[in-house]
């Protein structure tokens, strides 16, 4: 392994990509330390401690690449962009003109990406307002003075919203730079960096509370789960194919991965699951009436601070649902069946054309049920463990029990690392091939 790393580092263009990526991550971490103008700086350290105690909200900040701990200008991270991506992809299924753009190849995709960025701006403004209210109350400092004065909308709140929106777009720009000139997908790299940045604090929490037994148990379990995730991510079903174009049968296969959606369903689900508590926070401010009752119910049952069984079930089915949704967009069985038929191939026992597409869809759905279900179970594992521990009192702690890297974070970390390895491997093979010319 050391020899391979030395070979990678010795390849100049790959070394430049790695250095550029690290520099962009450093810029991102610098942005996460710049607080939003208008906040009460004197209460910032106390606010940070309160936020670290709220593991769900802290994890949301890390997984979206944001900077909740310092109430920074990248407070919302990439959440608005992710939500905009979900909306555009949903509209592409309904709106014919957007569906036509998807089929135009690279140019059509560029237009869809532009529409996604345009939509991310108003979403960032709206979400930043909800997040400001949420942080100002749910994760309060316990002081009479708030972390930010929400009574002065135009003088304090709106400028803060504008800075947070600008921070999201800057973060998105950094992601684009990493994609173009760095190694790996920029958006994924930023989220990856945010997840790993929270690990030292997580370990420190176990040490400061003297939970060494729990720390050892979760360390072993983390390594075991990483191994399982890698095997699950790399696993695939071989659909047999026979090609007859050369006058004799040539046997091959078409691979369909068990985890076809990768880490995308986790990211989408987390972006959506935060909405109910934000909406509940706003509605509960109304004082009385149906809206206030709805807001209170949302905050009670779908809170990130104290997730109940409704929250856990919703999170599970969101991950599973997004797994099927994402695969339905990215894996077009009709196109695959047509390509197989054009190349003179067929699946043994299945007629070419429509029946092949139907067969591939059935195989994909069955694999996706296992793959999506696995993702969902990993995502909700910390909540289940916490509930079980609270009932049986296995470990002496009242805080949430989690892997050293959160369950959802593990999926993301493994997915990003495997993607980086594939890209470096491709670059290395390309580099070796070019030496012959």
C-alpha positions in Angstrom: 0.0 0.0 0.0 2.8 2.4 0.9 4.4 1.7 -2.5 1.1 2.5 -4.3 0.8 5.8 -2.3 4.4 6.7 -3.2 3.6 6.0 -6.9 0.5 8.2 -6.8 2.3 11.0 -5.1 5.2 10.8 -7.6 2.7 11.3 -10.5 2.8 15.1 -11.0 -0.7 15.8 -12.3 -2.3 13.6 -9.6 -0.2 15.3 -6.9 -1.3 18.7 -8.1 -4.9 17.6 -7.9 -4.5 16.3 -4.4 -2.7 19.5 -3.2 -5.4 21.7 -4.8 -8.2 19.7 -3.1 -6.5 20.0 0.3 -6.2 23.8 -0.3 -9.9 24.1 -1.1 -10.8 22.1 2.0 -8.6 24.6 4.0 -10.6 27.5 2.5 -13.8 25.8 3.4 -12.7 25.3 7.0 -11.7 29.0 7.1 -15.2 30.0 6.0 -16.7 27.8 8.7 -14.9 29.9 11.3 -16.3 33.3 10.1 -19.4 34.1 12.1 -22.5 35.7 10.6 -22.6 39.5 11.2 -25.1 40.6 13.9 -24.7 37.7 16.3 -23.8 38.1 19.9 -20.1 37.2 19.9 -19.9 37.1 23.7 -22.3 34.1 23.7 -20.7 32.3 20.8 -18.5 29.9 23.0 -21.5 29.0 25.2 -23.6 28.5 22.0 -20.9 26.1 20.6 -21.0 24.0 23.7 -24.8 23.8 23.6 -24.7 22.8 20.0 -22.2 20.0 20.6 -24.6 18.6 23.2 -27.3 18.4 20.5 -25.8 15.5 18.4 -28.5 15.5 15.8 -28.2 19.2 14.9 -24.4 19.0 15.0 -24.4 16.0 12.7 -26.7 17.9 10.3 -24.2 20.7 10.2 -21.3 18.4 9.5 -23.0 16.3 6.9 -24.2 19.3 4.9 -20.7 20.9 5.0 -21.9 23.8 7.1 -20.5 25.6 10.1 -23.2 25.5 12.8 -20.8 25.5 15.7 -19.5 29.0 14.9 -22.8 30.3 13.5 -20.7 30.8 10.4 -21.6 32.3 7.0 -21.8 28.7 5.6 -24.4 27.9 8.3 -26.7 26.0 5.8 -23.8 24.4 3.9 -25.0 22.7 0.8 -28.5 21.8 2.0 -30.3 24.3 -0.2 -28.4 23.1 -3.3 -29.3 19.5 -2.4 -32.9 20.4 -1.9 -32.9 22.3 -5.2 -31.4 19.2 -6.9 -34.3 17.0 -5.6 -36.9 19.5 -6.8 -35.4 19.8 -10.3 -35.2 16.0 -10.6 -38.8 15.6 -9.5 -39.9 18.3 -12.0 -37.9 16.6 -14.8 -40.3 13.6 -14.4 -43.4 15.8 -14.6 -42.4 18.7 -17.0 -41.7 17.5 -20.6 -39.3 20.4 -21.4 -37.0 19.5 -18.4 -37.2 15.8 -19.4 -36.1 16.7 -22.9 -33.1 18.6 -21.5 -32.0 15.4 -19.6 -31.9 13.6 -23.0 -29.8 16.3 -24.7 -26.6 15.0 -23.1 -23.9 17.3 -21.7 -25.5 20.6 -22.9 -28.9 19.7 -21.5 -27.3 18.7 -18.2 -25.5 22.1 -18.0 -28.8 23.9 -18.3 -30.4 21.7 -15.6 -27.4 22.5 -13.3 -27.9 26.2 -13.9 -31.7 25.9 -13.1 -30.7 24.0 -9.9 -28.3 26.9 -8.9 -31.0 29.5 -9.5 -33.5 27.6 -7.4 -30.9 27.1 -4.6 -30.7 30.9 -4.0 -34.4 31.4 -2.8 -34.3 28.1 -1.0 -31.1 29.2 0.9 -32.9 32.4 1.9 -36.0 30.6 3.2 -34.0 27.8 5.0 -31.6 30.3 6.5 -34.5 32.1 8.2 -35.9 28.8 9.6 -32.4 27.7 10.8 -31.8 31.1 12.5 -35.0 30.7 14.5 -34.2 27.1 15.3 -30.7 27.8 16.5 -31.9 30.8 18.5 -34.4 28.9 20.5 -33.9 25.1 20.4 -30.1 25.4 20.9 -30.3 28.4 23.1 -27.5 29.4 25.4 -29.7 29.6 28.5 -29.1 33.3 28.7 -31.7 36.0 28.7 -29.9 37.5 25.7 -30.4 35.6 22.4 -27.5 34.6 20.1 -29.1 36.8 17.5 -31.8 39.4 17.8 -34.7 38.0 15.8 -37.0 40.9 16.6 -35.1 43.2 14.2 -35.8 41.5 10.9 -34.5 44.1 8.4 -31.6 45.3 10.5 -30.2 42.0 11.7 -32.1 38.9 10.5 -32.3 39.7 6.7 -28.6 40.7 6.4 -27.7 37.5 8.2 -29.9 35.5 5.7 -28.1 37.3 2.8 -24.7 36.4 4.2 -25.7 32.7 4.8 -27.1 32.5 1.2 -23.9 34.0 -0.1 -21.9 31.4 2.0 -23.9 28.6 0.4 -23.1 29.8 -3.1 -19.4 30.3 -2.3 -19.3 26.7 -0.9 -21.0 25.5 -4.1 -18.4 27.3 -6.1 -15.6 25.7 -4.1 -17.2 22.3 -4.9 -17.2 23.1 -8.6 -13.5 24.1 -8.4 -12.6 20.8 -6.7 -14.6 18.8 -9.4 -12.8 20.6 -12.2 -9.2 20.8 -10.9 -9.1 18.5 -7.9 -9.6 14.9 -7.2 -13.2 13.5 -6.8 -16.6 15.1 -6.8 -16.4 18.6 -5.1 -19.7 18.5 -3.4 -19.1 15.0 -2.0 -15.5 16.0 -0.9 -16.9 19.0 1.1 -19.5 16.9 2.9 -16.8 14.2 3.4 -14.5 16.8 5.1 -17.4 18.1 7.3 -18.2 14.5 8.5 -14.5 13.7 9.3 -14.0 17.0 11.1 -16.6 16.0 13.7 -14.9 12.7 14.6 -12.3 14.0 17.1 -15.0 15.8 19.1 -17.1 12.6 19.1 -14.2 10.6 20.5 -13.4 13.3 23.0 -17.0 13.2 24.3 -16.6 9.5 25.1 -13.3 10.2 26.9 -14.5 13.2 29.0 -17.4 11.2 30.2 -15.2 8.2 31.1 -17.1 5.9 28.8 -14.0 3.9 27.7 -15.8 0.6 27.5 -18.4 2.2 25.2 -15.6 3.9 23.2 -13.9 0.5 22.7 -17.1 -1.2 21.7 -18.1 1.5 19.2 -14.6 1.5 17.7 -14.7 -2.2 17.0 -18.3 -1.9 15.7 -17.2 1.0 13.5 -14.5 -1.0 11.8 -16.8 -4.0 11.4 -19.5 -1.8 9.8 -17.0 -0.1 7.5 -16.0 -3.6 6.2 -19.7 -4.5 5.7 -20.4 -1.2 3.9 -17.4 -1.7 1.5 -18.5 -5.3 0.7 -22.1 -4.1 0.2 -21.1 -1.1 -1.9 -18.8 -3.2 -4.2 -21.2 -6.2 -4.4 -23.2 -6.7 -7.6 -25.4 -9.2 -9.4 -24.1 -10.6 -12.7 -26.9 -10.8 -15.3 -25.8 -13.3 -17.9 -25.6 -12.1 -21.6 -25.0 -14.0 -24.9 -23.8 -12.1 -28.0 -24.2 -13.8 -31.4 -22.8 -11.1 -33.7 -19.5 -13.0 -34.6 -21.2 -16.2 -35.8 -20.7 -17.9 -32.5 -22.0 -17.3 -29.0 -19.9 -15.1 -26.7 -20.9 -15.2 -23.1 -20.7 -12.1 -21.0 -22.6 -10.4 -18.1 -24.2 -7.1 -17.2 -23.4 -6.0 -13.6 -26.1 -4.4 -11.4 -24.8 -3.2 -8.1 -26.7 -4.0 -4.8 -26.1 -0.4 -3.6 -26.9 1.3 -6.9 -27.7 4.7 -5.3 -24.5 5.0 -3.2 -24.6 7.8 -0.6 -27.1 10.0 -2.4 -30.3 8.7 -0.6 -28.7 9.5 2.8 -27.9 13.0 1.8 -31.3 13.6 0.3 -33.1 12.2 3.3 -31.2 14.3 5.8 -31.9 17.4 3.7 -35.6 16.7 3.9 -35.9 15.3 7.4 -34.8 18.7 8.9 -37.7 20.5 7.3 -40.5 19.4 9.7 -38.7 20.7 12.8 -37.9 24.0 11.1 -41.5 24.5 10.0 -42.7 23.5 13.5 -40.4 26.1 15.0 -41.9 28.8 12.8 -45.5 27.7 13.3 -45.2 27.4 17.1 -44.3 31.1 17.3 -47.9 31.9 16.4 -48.9 31.4 20.0 -52.4 29.8 19.7 -54.6 28.2 17.1 -54.3 25.2 14.7 -51.0 26.4 13.2 -49.4 26.6 16.6 -50.7 23.1 17.6 -49.3 21.7 14.3 -46.0 23.4 15.0 -45.9 21.9 18.5 -46.7 18.4 17.2 -43.9 18.7 14.6 -41.4 19.8 17.2 -42.4 17.1 19.6 -42.5 14.1 17.2 -40.1 15.1 14.4 -37.4 17.0 16.4 -33.7 16.6 15.6 -33.0 17.3 19.3 -35.0 14.3 20.6 -35.9 11.9 17.8 -38.9 9.7 18.5 -40.2 6.6 16.8 -42.1 8.6 14.2 -38.9 10.5 13.3 -37.0 7.2 13.1 -39.6 5.5 10.9 -39.9 8.6 8.6 -36.1 8.8 8.2 -35.9 5.0 7.4 -38.6 5.3 4.6 -37.1 8.5 3.3 -33.8 6.8 2.7 -35.4 3.8 1.2 -37.7 5.9 -1.0 -34.9 8.1 -2.3 -32.9 5.0 -3.1 -35.7 3.8 -5.4 -36.2 7.4 -6.8 -32.6 8.0 -7.6 -32.1 4.6 -9.3 -35.3 5.1 -11.4 -33.7 8.3 -12.7 -30.1 7.1 -13.3 -30.8 3.5 -14.4 -33.0 3.4 -17.5 -33.7 -0.2 -18.2 -35.4 0.5 -21.6 -32.2 2.2 -22.9 -30.0 -0.7 -21.5 -32.3 -3.3 -23.2 -32.1 -1.4 -26.5 -28.3 -1.2 -26.3 -28.0 -4.9 -25.6 -30.3 -5.7 -28.5 -28.4 -3.4 -30.9 -25.1 -5.2 -30.1 -26.7 -8.6 -30.9 -27.0 -9.7 -27.3 -29.8 -11.2 -25.2 -30.4 -12.6 -21.7 -30.9 -16.4 -21.8 -34.5 -17.3 -21.5 -35.7 -13.6 -21.9 -36.8 -12.1 -25.2 -35.0 -9.0 -26.4 -36.6 -5.6 -26.2 -39.5 -4.9 -23.8 -39.2 -8.2 -21.9 -35.5 -7.6 -21.3 -36.3 -4.2 -19.9 -38.9 -5.6 -17.6 -36.6 -8.4 -16.4 -33.8 -5.9 -15.7 -36.2 -3.6 -13.8 -37.3 -6.5 -11.6 -33.7 -7.4 -10.8 -32.9 -3.8 -10.1 -35.9 -3.4 -7.8 -35.0 -6.5 -5.8 -31.4 -5.5 -5.4 -32.4 -1.9 -4.6 -34.8 -3.2 -1.8 -31.8 -4.8 -0.1 -29.4 -2.0 -0.9 -31.8 0.8 0.1 -32.9 -1.1 3.2 -29.2 -1.6 4.2 -28.6 2.2 3.8 -31.7 3.0 5.9 -30.7 0.5 8.7 -27.2 2.0 8.9 -28.7 5.5 9.0 -31.2 4.8 11.9 -28.8 2.5 13.8 -27.7 5.2 16.3 -31.3 6.0 17.2 -32.2 2.3 17.7 -29.1 1.7 19.8 -29.9 4.8 22.0 -33.5 3.6 22.5 -32.3 0.1 23.4 -29.7 1.4 25.8 -32.2 3.7 27.5 -34.6 0.8 28.0 -32.0 -1.9 29.2 -29.4 0.5 30.6 -26.5 -1.4 29.0 -24.1 1.5 29.0 -24.0 4.3 31.7 -24.8 7.2 29.4 -27.9 9.2 28.6 -26.5 10.7 25.4 -26.9 9.3 21.9 -24.9 6.1 21.1 -23.3 6.3 17.7 -20.3 5.0 15.7 -17.1 7.0 15.8 -18.4 8.3 12.5 -22.2 8.5 12.4 -24.0 5.8 10.6 -25.0 8.0 7.7 -21.6 9.6 7.7 -20.0 6.1 7.3 -21.9 5.6 4.1 -20.7 8.9 2.8 -17.1 8.4 3.9 -16.8 5.0 2.3 -18.5 6.1 -0.8 -16.3 9.1 -1.3 -13.1 7.2 -0.6 -14.0 4.4 -3.0 -14.8 7.1 -5.7 -11.5 8.8 -5.1 -9.6 5.5 -5.4 -11.4 4.7 -8.7 -10.6 8.2 -10.1 -6.9 7.9 -9.1 -6.7 4.4 -10.5 -8.2 5.7 -13.8 -5.7 8.6 -13.9 -2.8 6.3 -13.2 -3.8 3.9 -16.0 -4.2 6.8 -18.3 -0.8 8.2 -17.3 0.9 4.8 -17.9 -0.8 4.5 -21.3 0.4 8.0 -22.4 4.0 7.1 -21.7 3.9 4.9 -24.7 3.2 7.8 -27.0 
